[in-house]
Amino acid sequence: MRIAIVGGGGAMGGTWAGRLAGAGYEVVVVDVAADAIAAIRSSGLTVDTVDGTITTHPDATTDPARSGLVDAVFVFVKSQHTRSAAELARPLVSSTTTLISLQNGWGNADVLAEVYPAEQMVVGVTYHSATVRAPAHVAHTGRGPTYLGPYVDGADLARAETIADLLGAAGIEPIVTASVKTEIWKKLVLNAATLPAAALSGLTAGELGQPGPLLALVDALASEAVVVGNALGHLIDRDERLERIHTVLAGAGAGKASMLQDVEGHRTTEIDVINGAIVRNAVLMGIDVPLNRAMVALIHGLERSWAR
């Protein structure tokens, strides 16, 4: 299979590209970051893992038109860039290409579905984590399951199973499920509870997970998100989510949440597709979520302050 990673110059995209190239697949990294693309083309893509460091040499370009059609396109960009990434990927996509979104938040796949046929899309969520150390150099910092399923409710699982097979060959644990959107909401609960709390407090994951008023706020944010998810038809157990969140925070130690990294770099955050998505769906269901609304207001206020 020929595989394109749109956003492959970033942390997760780079990790996926390195893993897939290392498994023998023909991979092309597509990114608008010219420095990352130049570094990959000159010295390869380096991924630090718990098992050691691997360097591969995938194709890399800022112009996907030179790469031709591929069998699968993974989209690994921030939510605010999903639309432009979808347009950038057009030269890669044929009527048989599968598009995969494993992005954080809720609604990225809907944006992709406005550009490409919904039946060609596989969506999901991953509990892997990574960070950029330098252009063309990423660290695969955490592992966990990756859930995949069709974007179209009730659709056949064949496309998702094909993608799962290639991920499995690359050492990425895949789970194919028809209830993939519930899994996405479950990850949304975790992100909505932890990301803005870390971004506003400046605390690492391990510090955020210490018992006290801030962890109680994390739990309350998660509880609001669970109520909304259940109202939408996603069967989510509140106690399981809270236990999972506490485990993730304890295991991440000195790791910094992605939203905290964005805030430290004065970059636009993904608050609108995380807590913002919970607020929008809560309004539709007639549910009040004051804590999630507060997180959206505070993060947007912080973003506004950078303009000064």
N, C-alpha and C positions, 0 to 999 in steps of 0.2 A: 504494500500500500504506500501511496505517496500522501504525506501528511503535512499540512501547513499549520503553524502556530502563530496566530495573529496576536501580537503583544508578547512575542517570544523574547523580547529584550528585557522583560520584567522578571520579577521573582518567580511566580508560579509558572508563567509561560516558559521561562528559561529552564526551570526544573523539568517540566514536561518534555520540552524539546531535547534536553540532554538525555533523559531516560529513554525516550523513544528512539533517538538516534543510536544510543548505546545498545538497544535491542535489535538493531539492524534495519530499522525502517528508513526509508528515504524521507528526510525531513527538510522543510524550508521554514526558516524563521522570518516572519514579516513584522516589521516595526517601523514607526516613524522616527525613532531615536537613532539618528545617524551614527552617533558615537558607539552605541552598542552593536549595530550592524557591522561597522568597520572593524571593531575588535573581534567579533566572531569570525569574520572573513579572513582576518590576518593571523589570529592565533587560536581559533577554535572557541568552543563554549565549555567552560569549566563549571562543574557542579560538585560542591562539597557535600558528602553524605556521611552518615554514621559508619558506613562501611569503607570509607575512603573517598578519594577525589577521582572523578572521571572527567576526561576531556574528549569531546567529540567535535566533529567538523561538519555540521549541517550547512546546507546552503543558507544564505542570509541576504535579505534585500529590503529596501524601502519601496521597491516598485514590483508588486506581485505580478504585473503583466509579463515580466520576463521569465516567470517560473512556470506558467502553463497550468492546466487543470490538475486538481488533486482529488484524492478519494475522500479525505476528511479534513475539515477545518475546525481547529479548536480556537475559540475566542477567549483570550485572557487579557482583557483590558478593564480599566475602571469603568463604572457604569456610565459616567458622563461622556465616555468616548465610544460607547457601543454603536451608536448610529454611524459615526465616521468610520469605525472599524468594519462595519457591515458593508459600507460602500467601497472601502479600500479592497475588500476581499473579492469583489465581483469577478475579476479575471481568473480566480482560482476555482470557481464554482460552476459545475455542470448540473444537469438534471439528475445525476446519480450521486453527487457529492453529499456527504452527511456533515451538517454543521452542529457543533457541540458547544454549549455554554455551561461552564462550571463556575460562573462568576458569583461573587457575593451579592446578596440583596435579592429583591423581588421585582421582576419586571423587565430584566435584560432580555430574556427570550422573547417577550412580546415585541420589543423593538426589532429584534432580528427577524421575527415573523412578518414584519411589515415590509421587509426587503426580499425574503426568500420564502419558498413554499413551506408551510408549517409541517408537512409530512416528511420533509427532509431533515428535520431538527431533532436532536437528542439533547435533553437538558439534565441537569444534575447538580450535585454539590459535593465538595471534597473537604475532608478534614486534614489534608496535608497542609503544611505551612512552609514558607520559604522567605528568604530575604536576599536583597541584592548587596553584594560586597564591592563590586566594581563593574564597569561595563564588561559584559560577556563572562561574568563570574558571579554565581549565585550559590547560596547555601540552602540545602534541603533540610530544614530545621525540625520538622515534625511529620509524623506519619499517622494515617488513620484511614478509615474506609472512604470510598468514593462511590456515591450512588448515581445511577444512570437510569433513564427511562425516556419514553417518547414525549415530545412536547404536546402532541395531540392526545387528549384523554381517550383511553380505550384503544389506541392504535397498537399495531403489532410490535412486539419487542425485538424483532430481528435486527434492526439498525443498532439499537442499544447493545445487543449482545455482541455484534461485530466489533463495536468500539470497546466493549469490555474485554474482548479477547486480546486486542492489541495492547490495552493498558496492562492486563495481566502479564503479558510477555515482557513488559517493561518494568515489572516489579511493583506495579501500582494496584493495590487490592480493589477490584471492582465488585459492586453489587447491583444487579439489574432488578428493577422493581417497577410495577405498574403504578405504584403509589409514590412516584418520585417527587411530585409536588408537595406532598406531606413532608418528605425528607428535607426539601428546600425550606419549607416554613420552619421546621425544627431547627435548622441551622440559623435561620433568620432570628429565632428566639434567642439563641446564644449570642449572635452578633449584636442585636439590639440591646441586650442586657450589658454586654461587656465593652463594646467598642467606644461608645460615647463616654462611658464612665471612666475608661482609661484615658481617652483624649482630653477630658476636662480636668482630671486629677493629675495627669502626668505619671501615673504609677505603672510599673511593670505588671505582667499578668499575675505573678506570684504575690506581689504586694496587694493587688486588687482582690485576690482570693482570701486574704486574711480576715478572720471573723471581726465584725464590727459594723458600724452604721453604713459604710460604703458597700459592703457585701450585701447588707440588707436591702439597699437601693437596687443593686444588681438583681437580686431575687424578685423584687417588686416589679421592675421593668420586664423581667422574663414572664412573670405571672400575667401581666396585662397582655403580652404578646400571645401567650397560650390561649387566653380567653377569646381573642380575636380569631386565632387560627381554628379553634374548635367551632366557632360560629360559622366559619367558612366551610366547614365539613372536613377539616383535617384533624383526625383523632390523635391528640397529643396529650400525654400524661405530664401534668405539671411537676410532680415529684421527680419523675425520671429526668426531666429537663434540668431542674435545679441541681440534682446530683451530678449530671453530666457537666454542667457549667462549672461546678466546684472542682471536679476532677480535672477538667481542661485547664483551669487557672492554676491549680496546684502543679500540674505537670509541665506547664509552659515556663515556670520559673522566672528568669530575667528577660524573657521575651517581651517585645513591645508590640502592642496591637497595631494593626495596619492604620487605623484612624489616628492613633497617637503619632505614628510616623508621618502621616499626612499633615497633622497639625504642627508638628515640629518643623516641617519643611514649608509651612505656609501654603500647602496645596489644597485645592478644593476637595472636600471629603465626599464620601458616599452616603451621607446621612439621609438623603432623600429616598434612596432605595432600600434603606434599612429601617430606621425608626419612622421615617416618612411614609414608607409603605404600610407600616402597621397603623399609623394615624389615618391614612386614606381609607384603608379597608375597615377600620373601626367606625368611621363616619358612615360608610355604606351599610354597616350592620347595626347602627344605632347604639354603639358602645362608646363609653368615655374612657380615654386612656391618657389621663393628665400627665403622667410621668414621661411617657414617650413623646407627647407634645412638647414638654419642657426640654427634653434632650434636643429635639429638632430646633427649637427656638434658640437654645444656648449655643449649639454648634454653629448655626447660621450667624449668630451674633459674633462669635469668635472669628469666623471667616470675614465678616464685615470689618472687624477691627484691624485686619492686616492692610486694608486699603489706606489706612492713615499713614 
